[in-house]
Amino acid sequence: MRNKAKGRRQEAKGFWLSLSLFTFAFSIGCALAENARAQPYPTRPIRLVVPFAPGGGTDIMARSLAQKLSEAFGQTVVVDNRAGGGGTIGTETVVRAAPDGYTMIIVSTSFAANAAVYKLPYDSVNDIAAVALVGETGNAIALPISVPIKSIQELIAYDKANPGKLNYGSTGTGGHTHLITELFNQLAGTRMTHVPYKGTGPALNDLLGGQIQVLFGSLPSTVPLIRQNRVRGIGVTTAKRNSAIPDIPAIAEVVPGYEAVLWYGVWGPKQLPQDIVKRWNTEIRNALKLPDLRERLANEGLDPADSPPERFSEVVRRDVAKWSKVVKAGNIKAER
């Protein structure tokens, strides 16, 4: 009996010792977790993914914004170009990233356009945490100086008289520049031939070299070339003329009903904490109020946005619906 009682006492002692150790370890774990939560965001460099090659409008916007955000966050915001698939490769990288605020992405209208063309491995509306609409602008019809077409009317007339001779570049099948040119084809009755690239930068290089004859290039990347007389601008895609290049007419002046808005926006992975969403939205809106950044963007034909995350979500939904109609009318198929 004594041995049994002694054994029970030892078992009880062991139980309470184990419980004490567990409680101590649990308390330490909670303290560490609480300490981690208490650390101000961010505590290390942030990656801002650009789903296109360097040199295009999205890349230009990202680098302009990254500089200001680095100053605001006190941590370096590194621009990471992940081109391919009309922007879908870089996009999927961020969709699958940890929702901790250290992997974010800046996209253009191509993000919504891709949803109208591809069967994507993610939902463009529901698999993201919208952060901020950065700004809105348009595209410009640009041609090599060597091409003797000097107006929208001449472009339409030449294409109809010489079907198949005009090649136009895009940032990829299903991308924004592809669909806005296809919309032009549909409304103007032209049949220009599509040549896809991995971004505006490579397409601009071939436009300058004369390998392609037409590019509906983003204003941030095209306006400097127009001003330098390296390419000829003959029209802008917005409903009205752009203040950065006011002498160039809106396409709608010649092709009634034509309009294509190019926007840029930032989002992060789904489940991104709301405090991080709010912090990013606040810092982006603050950066867009800085005089030097506003002047730089105005010179590139972009109107800064000042809106909550919900506004960006609305824009994405609107454009997915719009470009789905263009894709159906043009019988556009994914080429991946």
Contacts in CASP RR format, 6 or more apart in sequence:
PFRMAT RR
TARGET T0000
AUTHOR 0000-0000-0000
METHOD contacts of the structure
MODEL  1
MRNKAKGRRQEAKGFWLSLSLFTFAFSIGCALAENARAQPYPTRPIRLVV
PFAPGGGTDIMARSLAQKLSEAFGQTVVVDNRAGGGGTIGTETVVRAAPD
GYTMIIVSTSFAANAAVYKLPYDSVNDIAAVALVGETGNAIALPISVPIK
SIQELIAYDKANPGKLNYGSTGTGGHTHLITELFNQLAGTRMTHVPYKGT
GPALNDLLGGQIQVLFGSLPSTVPLIRQNRVRGIGVTTAKRNSAIPDIPA
IAEVVPGYEAVLWYGVWGPKQLPQDIVKRWNTEIRNALKLPDLRERLANE
GLDPADSPPERFSEVVRRDVAKWSKVVKAGNIKAER
41 101 0 8 1.000
41 275 0 8 1.000
41 276 0 8 1.000
41 279 0 8 1.000
42 73 0 8 1.000
42 74 0 8 1.000
42 75 0 8 1.000
42 101 0 8 1.000
42 102 0 8 1.000
43 75 0 8 1.000
44 75 0 8 1.000
44 102 0 8 1.000
45 75 0 8 1.000
45 76 0 8 1.000
45 77 0 8 1.000
45 78 0 8 1.000
45 102 0 8 1.000
46 69 0 8 1.000
46 73 0 8 1.000
46 75 0 8 1.000
46 76 0 8 1.000
46 77 0 8 1.000
46 78 0 8 1.000
46 101 0 8 1.000
46 102 0 8 1.000
46 103 0 8 1.000
46 104 0 8 1.000
47 77 0 8 1.000
47 78 0 8 1.000
47 80 0 8 1.000
47 102 0 8 1.000
47 103 0 8 1.000
47 104 0 8 1.000
48 62 0 8 1.000
48 65 0 8 1.000
48 66 0 8 1.000
48 69 0 8 1.000
48 77 0 8 1.000
48 78 0 8 1.000
48 79 0 8 1.000
48 80 0 8 1.000
48 104 0 8 1.000
48 105 0 8 1.000
48 106 0 8 1.000
48 266 0 8 1.000
49 80 0 8 1.000
49 81 0 8 1.000
49 82 0 8 1.000
49 90 0 8 1.000
49 93 0 8 1.000
49 94 0 8 1.000
49 103 0 8 1.000
49 104 0 8 1.000
49 105 0 8 1.000
49 106 0 8 1.000
50 58 0 8 1.000
50 59 0 8 1.000
50 62 0 8 1.000
50 79 0 8 1.000
50 80 0 8 1.000
50 81 0 8 1.000
50 82 0 8 1.000
50 105 0 8 1.000
50 106 0 8 1.000
51 58 0 8 1.000
51 82 0 8 1.000
51 83 0 8 1.000
51 84 0 8 1.000
51 86 0 8 1.000
51 87 0 8 1.000
51 88 0 8 1.000
51 89 0 8 1.000
51 90 0 8 1.000
51 91 0 8 1.000
51 105 0 8 1.000
51 107 0 8 1.000
51 110 0 8 1.000
51 111 0 8 1.000
52 58 0 8 1.000
52 59 0 8 1.000
52 81 0 8 1.000
52 83 0 8 1.000
52 84 0 8 1.000
52 86 0 8 1.000
52 87 0 8 1.000
52 108 0 8 1.000
52 110 0 8 1.000
52 171 0 8 1.000
52 198 0 8 1.000
52 199 0 8 1.000
52 200 0 8 1.000
52 201 0 8 1.000
53 59 0 8 1.000
53 81 0 8 1.000
53 83 0 8 1.000
53 198 0 8 1.000
53 199 0 8 1.000
53 200 0 8 1.000
53 201 0 8 1.000
53 202 0 8 1.000
54 81 0 8 1.000
54 201 0 8 1.000
55 200 0 8 1.000
55 201 0 8 1.000
55 204 0 8 1.000
55 221 0 8 1.000
56 199 0 8 1.000
56 200 0 8 1.000
56 201 0 8 1.000
56 204 0 8 1.000
56 218 0 8 1.000
56 220 0 8 1.000
56 221 0 8 1.000
57 108 0 8 1.000
57 200 0 8 1.000
57 218 0 8 1.000
57 220 0 8 1.000
57 221 0 8 1.000
57 264 0 8 1.000
58 106 0 8 1.000
58 107 0 8 1.000
58 108 0 8 1.000
58 200 0 8 1.000
58 218 0 8 1.000
58 264 0 8 1.000
59 79 0 8 1.000
59 81 0 8 1.000
60 220 0 8 1.000
60 221 0 8 1.000
60 300 0 8 1.000
61 106 0 8 1.000
61 134 0 8 1.000
61 220 0 8 1.000
61 264 0 8 1.000
61 302 0 8 1.000
62 79 0 8 1.000
62 106 0 8 1.000
63 79 0 8 1.000
64 293 0 8 1.000
64 296 0 8 1.000
64 297 0 8 1.000
65 77 0 8 1.000
65 106 0 8 1.000
65 134 0 8 1.000
65 266 0 8 1.000
65 284 0 8 1.000
65 287 0 8 1.000
65 293 0 8 1.000
66 77 0 8 1.000
66 78 0 8 1.000
66 79 0 8 1.000
67 77 0 8 1.000
68 283 0 8 1.000
68 287 0 8 1.000
68 290 0 8 1.000
68 293 0 8 1.000
69 77 0 8 1.000
69 283 0 8 1.000
69 284 0 8 1.000
69 287 0 8 1.000
70 76 0 8 1.000
70 77 0 8 1.000
72 283 0 8 1.000
72 286 0 8 1.000
72 287 0 8 1.000
73 283 0 8 1.000
82 89 0 8 1.000
82 90 0 8 1.000
82 93 0 8 1.000
83 89 0 8 1.000
83 90 0 8 1.000
83 198 0 8 1.000
83 199 0 8 1.000
84 90 0 8 1.000
84 172 0 8 1.000
84 198 0 8 1.000
84 199 0 8 1.000
85 172 0 8 1.000
85 173 0 8 1.000
85 198 0 8 1.000
85 336 0 8 1.000
86 110 0 8 1.000
86 114 0 8 1.000
86 171 0 8 1.000
86 172 0 8 1.000
86 173 0 8 1.000
86 174 0 8 1.000
86 175 0 8 1.000
86 196 0 8 1.000
86 198 0 8 1.000
86 199 0 8 1.000
87 107 0 8 1.000
87 110 0 8 1.000
87 111 0 8 1.000
87 114 0 8 1.000
87 171 0 8 1.000
87 175 0 8 1.000
88 114 0 8 1.000
88 118 0 8 1.000
88 120 0 8 1.000
90 105 0 8 1.000
91 105 0 8 1.000
91 107 0 8 1.000
91 111 0 8 1.000
91 114 0 8 1.000
91 122 0 8 1.000
92 120 0 8 1.000
92 121 0 8 1.000
92 122 0 8 1.000
93 103 0 8 1.000
94 103 0 8 1.000
94 104 0 8 1.000
94 105 0 8 1.000
94 267 0 8 1.000
94 268 0 8 1.000
94 269 0 8 1.000
95 121 0 8 1.000
95 122 0 8 1.000
95 127 0 8 1.000
95 128 0 8 1.000
95 269 0 8 1.000
95 270 0 8 1.000
96 269 0 8 1.000
97 103 0 8 1.000
97 268 0 8 1.000
97 269 0 8 1.000
98 269 0 8 1.000
99 129 0 8 1.000
99 268 0 8 1.000
99 269 0 8 1.000
99 270 0 8 1.000
99 271 0 8 1.000
99 272 0 8 1.000
99 273 0 8 1.000
100 272 0 8 1.000
100 276 0 8 1.000
101 268 0 8 1.000
101 269 0 8 1.000
101 272 0 8 1.000
101 276 0 8 1.000
101 280 0 8 1.000
103 268 0 8 1.000
103 269 0 8 1.000
104 131 0 8 1.000
104 266 0 8 1.000
104 267 0 8 1.000
104 268 0 8 1.000
104 280 0 8 1.000
105 266 0 8 1.000
105 267 0 8 1.000
105 268 0 8 1.000
106 134 0 8 1.000
106 264 0 8 1.000
106 265 0 8 1.000
106 266 0 8 1.000
107 264 0 8 1.000
107 265 0 8 1.000
107 266 0 8 1.000
107 267 0 8 1.000
108 176 0 8 1.000
108 218 0 8 1.000
108 262 0 8 1.000
108 263 0 8 1.000
108 264 0 8 1.000
108 265 0 8 1.000
109 176 0 8 1.000
109 260 0 8 1.000
109 261 0 8 1.000
109 262 0 8 1.000
109 263 0 8 1.000
109 319 0 8 1.000
110 171 0 8 1.000
110 174 0 8 1.000
110 175 0 8 1.000
110 176 0 8 1.000
110 177 0 8 1.000
111 124 0 8 1.000
111 316 0 8 1.000
112 124 0 8 1.000
112 315 0 8 1.000
112 316 0 8 1.000
112 318 0 8 1.000
112 319 0 8 1.000
112 320 0 8 1.000
112 323 0 8 1.000
113 174 0 8 1.000
113 175 0 8 1.000
113 176 0 8 1.000
113 178 0 8 1.000
113 179 0 8 1.000
113 319 0 8 1.000
113 323 0 8 1.000
114 120 0 8 1.000
114 124 0 8 1.000
114 174 0 8 1.000
114 175 0 8 1.000
115 124 0 8 1.000
115 125 0 8 1.000
115 320 0 8 1.000
115 323 0 8 1.000
115 324 0 8 1.000
116 174 0 8 1.000
116 179 0 8 1.000
116 320 0 8 1.000
116 323 0 8 1.000
116 324 0 8 1.000
116 326 0 8 1.000
116 327 0 8 1.000
117 173 0 8 1.000
117 174 0 8 1.000
117 175 0 8 1.000
117 179 0 8 1.000
117 323 0 8 1.000
117 327 0 8 1.000
117 332 0 8 1.000
117 333 0 8 1.000
117 334 0 8 1.000
118 174 0 8 1.000
118 334 0 8 1.000
118 336 0 8 1.000
119 334 0 8 1.000
124 316 0 8 1.000
124 320 0 8 1.000
125 313 0 8 1.000
125 316 0 8 1.000
125 317 0 8 1.000
125 320 0 8 1.000
126 270 0 8 1.000
127 270 0 8 1.000
128 267 0 8 1.000
128 268 0 8 1.000
128 269 0 8 1.000
128 270 0 8 1.000
129 267 0 8 1.000
129 268 0 8 1.000
129 269 0 8 1.000
129 270 0 8 1.000
129 271 0 8 1.000
129 272 0 8 1.000
129 277 0 8 1.000
129 309 0 8 1.000
130 267 0 8 1.000
130 277 0 8 1.000
130 309 0 8 1.000
130 310 0 8 1.000
130 312 0 8 1.000
130 313 0 8 1.000
130 316 0 8 1.000
131 265 0 8 1.000
131 266 0 8 1.000
131 267 0 8 1.000
131 268 0 8 1.000
131 272 0 8 1.000
131 277 0 8 1.000
131 280 0 8 1.000
131 281 0 8 1.000
131 284 0 8 1.000
131 309 0 8 1.000
131 312 0 8 1.000
132 265 0 8 1.000
132 266 0 8 1.000
132 280 0 8 1.000
132 281 0 8 1.000
132 284 0 8 1.000
132 285 0 8 1.000
132 305 0 8 1.000
132 307 0 8 1.000
132 309 0 8 1.000
132 312 0 8 1.000
133 263 0 8 1.000
133 264 0 8 1.000
133 265 0 8 1.000
133 305 0 8 1.000
133 307 0 8 1.000
133 311 0 8 1.000
133 312 0 8 1.000
133 315 0 8 1.000
134 263 0 8 1.000
134 264 0 8 1.000
134 265 0 8 1.000
134 266 0 8 1.000
134 284 0 8 1.000
134 288 0 8 1.000
134 304 0 8 1.000
134 305 0 8 1.000
135 263 0 8 1.000
135 264 0 8 1.000
135 265 0 8 1.000
135 288 0 8 1.000
135 297 0 8 1.000
135 302 0 8 1.000
135 303 0 8 1.000
135 304 0 8 1.000
135 305 0 8 1.000
136 261 0 8 1.000
136 262 0 8 1.000
136 263 0 8 1.000
136 264 0 8 1.000
136 302 0 8 1.000
136 303 0 8 1.000
136 305 0 8 1.000
137 218 0 8 1.000
137 219 0 8 1.000
137 220 0 8 1.000
137 238 0 8 1.000
137 242 0 8 1.000
137 261 0 8 1.000
137 262 0 8 1.000
137 263 0 8 1.000
137 300 0 8 1.000
137 301 0 8 1.000
137 302 0 8 1.000
137 303 0 8 1.000
138 218 0 8 1.000
138 219 0 8 1.000
138 236 0 8 1.000
138 237 0 8 1.000
138 238 0 8 1.000
138 242 0 8 1.000
138 260 0 8 1.000
138 261 0 8 1.000
138 262 0 8 1.000
138 301 0 8 1.000
139 176 0 8 1.000
139 177 0 8 1.000
139 180 0 8 1.000
139 216 0 8 1.000
139 217 0 8 1.000
139 218 0 8 1.000
139 219 0 8 1.000
139 222 0 8 1.000
139 236 0 8 1.000
139 237 0 8 1.000
139 260 0 8 1.000
139 262 0 8 1.000
140 216 0 8 1.000
140 217 0 8 1.000
140 219 0 8 1.000
140 222 0 8 1.000
140 223 0 8 1.000
140 226 0 8 1.000
140 233 0 8 1.000
140 235 0 8 1.000
140 236 0 8 1.000
140 237 0 8 1.000
140 242 0 8 1.000
140 245 0 8 1.000
140 248 0 8 1.000
141 152 0 8 1.000
141 155 0 8 1.000
141 214 0 8 1.000
141 215 0 8 1.000
141 216 0 8 1.000
141 217 0 8 1.000
141 233 0 8 1.000
141 234 0 8 1.000
141 235 0 8 1.000
141 236 0 8 1.000
141 237 0 8 1.000
141 251 0 8 1.000
142 207 0 8 1.000
142 214 0 8 1.000
142 215 0 8 1.000
142 216 0 8 1.000
142 217 0 8 1.000
142 222 0 8 1.000
142 225 0 8 1.000
142 226 0 8 1.000
142 231 0 8 1.000
142 232 0 8 1.000
142 233 0 8 1.000
142 234 0 8 1.000
143 149 0 8 1.000
143 155 0 8 1.000
143 207 0 8 1.000
143 213 0 8 1.000
143 214 0 8 1.000
143 215 0 8 1.000
143 231 0 8 1.000
143 232 0 8 1.000
143 233 0 8 1.000
143 234 0 8 1.000
144 207 0 8 1.000
144 208 0 8 1.000
144 209 0 8 1.000
144 210 0 8 1.000
144 213 0 8 1.000
144 231 0 8 1.000
144 232 0 8 1.000
145 229 0 8 1.000
145 230 0 8 1.000
145 231 0 8 1.000
145 232 0 8 1.000
146 210 0 8 1.000
147 210 0 8 1.000
147 213 0 8 1.000
147 232 0 8 1.000
149 155 0 8 1.000
149 158 0 8 1.000
149 232 0 8 1.000
149 234 0 8 1.000
150 232 0 8 1.000
150 234 0 8 1.000
151 234 0 8 1.000
152 234 0 8 1.000
152 235 0 8 1.000
152 249 0 8 1.000
152 251 0 8 1.000
152 253 0 8 1.000
152 254 0 8 1.000
152 255 0 8 1.000
153 254 0 8 1.000
154 234 0 8 1.000
155 166 0 8 1.000
155 190 0 8 1.000
155 214 0 8 1.000
155 234 0 8 1.000
156 188 0 8 1.000
156 189 0 8 1.000
156 190 0 8 1.000
156 254 0 8 1.000
156 255 0 8 1.000
158 165 0 8 1.000
158 166 0 8 1.000
159 165 0 8 1.000
159 166 0 8 1.000
159 190 0 8 1.000
159 191 0 8 1.000
159 192 0 8 1.000
160 189 0 8 1.000
160 190 0 8 1.000
163 191 0 8 1.000
164 191 0 8 1.000
164 192 0 8 1.000
164 193 0 8 1.000
165 213 0 8 1.000
166 190 0 8 1.000
166 192 0 8 1.000
166 193 0 8 1.000
166 213 0 8 1.000
166 214 0 8 1.000
167 192 0 8 1.000
167 193 0 8 1.000
167 194 0 8 1.000
167 195 0 8 1.000
167 211 0 8 1.000
167 212 0 8 1.000
167 213 0 8 1.000
167 214 0 8 1.000
168 181 0 8 1.000
168 192 0 8 1.000
168 193 0 8 1.000
168 194 0 8 1.000
168 195 0 8 1.000
168 212 0 8 1.000
168 213 0 8 1.000
168 214 0 8 1.000
168 215 0 8 1.000
168 216 0 8 1.000
169 177 0 8 1.000
169 181 0 8 1.000
169 194 0 8 1.000
169 195 0 8 1.000
169 196 0 8 1.000
169 197 0 8 1.000
169 203 0 8 1.000
169 206 0 8 1.000
169 207 0 8 1.000
169 212 0 8 1.000
169 214 0 8 1.000
169 215 0 8 1.000
170 177 0 8 1.000
170 178 0 8 1.000
170 181 0 8 1.000
170 194 0 8 1.000
170 195 0 8 1.000
170 196 0 8 1.000
170 197 0 8 1.000
170 203 0 8 1.000
170 215 0 8 1.000
170 216 0 8 1.000
171 177 0 8 1.000
171 178 0 8 1.000
171 196 0 8 1.000
171 197 0 8 1.000
171 198 0 8 1.000
171 199 0 8 1.000
171 200 0 8 1.000
171 203 0 8 1.000
172 178 0 8 1.000
172 196 0 8 1.000
172 197 0 8 1.000
172 198 0 8 1.000
172 199 0 8 1.000
173 194 0 8 1.000
173 196 0 8 1.000
173 332 0 8 1.000
173 334 0 8 1.000
173 335 0 8 1.000
173 336 0 8 1.000
174 327 0 8 1.000
174 332 0 8 1.000
174 334 0 8 1.000
176 260 0 8 1.000
176 262 0 8 1.000
177 200 0 8 1.000
177 203 0 8 1.000
177 215 0 8 1.000
177 216 0 8 1.000
177 217 0 8 1.000
177 218 0 8 1.000
178 194 0 8 1.000
178 196 0 8 1.000
178 332 0 8 1.000
179 260 0 8 1.000
179 323 0 8 1.000
179 326 0 8 1.000
179 327 0 8 1.000
179 332 0 8 1.000
180 216 0 8 1.000
180 237 0 8 1.000
180 260 0 8 1.000
181 192 0 8 1.000
181 194 0 8 1.000
181 214 0 8 1.000
181 216 0 8 1.000
182 194 0 8 1.000
182 326 0 8 1.000
182 330 0 8 1.000
182 332 0 8 1.000
183 258 0 8 1.000
183 260 0 8 1.000
183 326 0 8 1.000
184 190 0 8 1.000
184 216 0 8 1.000
184 251 0 8 1.000
184 255 0 8 1.000
184 258 0 8 1.000
185 191 0 8 1.000
185 192 0 8 1.000
186 326 0 8 1.000
186 329 0 8 1.000
186 330 0 8 1.000
187 255 0 8 1.000
187 256 0 8 1.000
187 257 0 8 1.000
187 258 0 8 1.000
188 255 0 8 1.000
188 258 0 8 1.000
192 214 0 8 1.000
195 206 0 8 1.000
195 212 0 8 1.000
196 335 0 8 1.000
197 203 0 8 1.000
197 206 0 8 1.000
200 217 0 8 1.000
200 218 0 8 1.000
200 221 0 8 1.000
201 221 0 8 1.000
203 212 0 8 1.000
203 215 0 8 1.000
203 217 0 8 1.000
204 215 0 8 1.000
204 217 0 8 1.000
204 221 0 8 1.000
204 222 0 8 1.000
204 225 0 8 1.000
204 231 0 8 1.000
206 212 0 8 1.000
207 213 0 8 1.000
207 214 0 8 1.000
207 215 0 8 1.000
207 231 0 8 1.000
208 225 0 8 1.000
208 230 0 8 1.000
208 231 0 8 1.000
215 222 0 8 1.000
216 237 0 8 1.000
216 260 0 8 1.000
218 262 0 8 1.000
219 236 0 8 1.000
219 242 0 8 1.000
219 244 0 8 1.000
219 245 0 8 1.000
219 262 0 8 1.000
219 300 0 8 1.000
219 301 0 8 1.000
219 302 0 8 1.000
220 297 0 8 1.000
220 300 0 8 1.000
220 301 0 8 1.000
220 302 0 8 1.000
222 231 0 8 1.000
222 233 0 8 1.000
223 244 0 8 1.000
223 245 0 8 1.000
223 299 0 8 1.000
223 300 0 8 1.000
223 301 0 8 1.000
224 300 0 8 1.000
225 231 0 8 1.000
226 232 0 8 1.000
226 233 0 8 1.000
226 245 0 8 1.000
226 248 0 8 1.000
227 245 0 8 1.000
233 245 0 8 1.000
233 248 0 8 1.000
234 248 0 8 1.000
234 249 0 8 1.000
235 248 0 8 1.000
235 249 0 8 1.000
235 250 0 8 1.000
235 251 0 8 1.000
236 242 0 8 1.000
236 245 0 8 1.000
236 248 0 8 1.000
236 249 0 8 1.000
236 250 0 8 1.000
236 251 0 8 1.000
237 250 0 8 1.000
237 251 0 8 1.000
237 258 0 8 1.000
237 259 0 8 1.000
237 260 0 8 1.000
237 261 0 8 1.000
237 262 0 8 1.000
238 250 0 8 1.000
238 259 0 8 1.000
238 260 0 8 1.000
238 261 0 8 1.000
239 250 0 8 1.000
239 252 0 8 1.000
239 259 0 8 1.000
240 250 0 8 1.000
241 248 0 8 1.000
241 249 0 8 1.000
241 250 0 8 1.000
242 248 0 8 1.000
242 301 0 8 1.000
243 298 0 8 1.000
243 301 0 8 1.000
244 298 0 8 1.000
244 299 0 8 1.000
244 300 0 8 1.000
244 301 0 8 1.000
245 301 0 8 1.000
251 258 0 8 1.000
252 258 0 8 1.000
252 259 0 8 1.000
263 305 0 8 1.000
263 315 0 8 1.000
264 302 0 8 1.000
265 312 0 8 1.000
266 280 0 8 1.000
266 284 0 8 1.000
267 312 0 8 1.000
277 309 0 8 1.000
281 308 0 8 1.000
281 309 0 8 1.000
285 306 0 8 1.000
285 307 0 8 1.000
287 293 0 8 1.000
288 294 0 8 1.000
288 297 0 8 1.000
288 304 0 8 1.000
288 305 0 8 1.000
288 306 0 8 1.000
289 304 0 8 1.000
289 306 0 8 1.000
293 304 0 8 1.000
294 304 0 8 1.000
297 303 0 8 1.000
297 304 0 8 1.000
305 311 0 8 1.000
326 332 0 8 1.000
END
